[in-house]
Amino acid sequence: MDKRKNNGGHSTNGGRKSKAEEQSLIEKLSPLEPKAYEALEAALNDGKDWAVKLFFQYNYGMPKQVVDQHNTHDINTFNINDVFKIK
């Protein structure tokens, strides 16, 4: 039996909205766009941290994250007997 319907996704979010629903939301919010820009500008002028962060993330993208990958094991000193406790 095909059980792919049980894989992945979150049952709480109901999935992605249809294109029609997205377009409807865009049409409802579009008239508010100038107010949103004014609010962001006011927050930037007030030096709000969240506004500065939002501005830079949308204009320049998120900074690259660096992951420190120090090797804790050296392949030259690896011993399979230590892993399985073989005598």
Secondary structure, 3 states (H helix, E strand, C coil): CCCHHHCCCCCCCCCCCCHHHHHHHHHHHHHHHHHHHHHHHHHHHCCCHHHHHHHHHHHHCCCCCCCCCCCCCCHHHCCHHHHHCCC
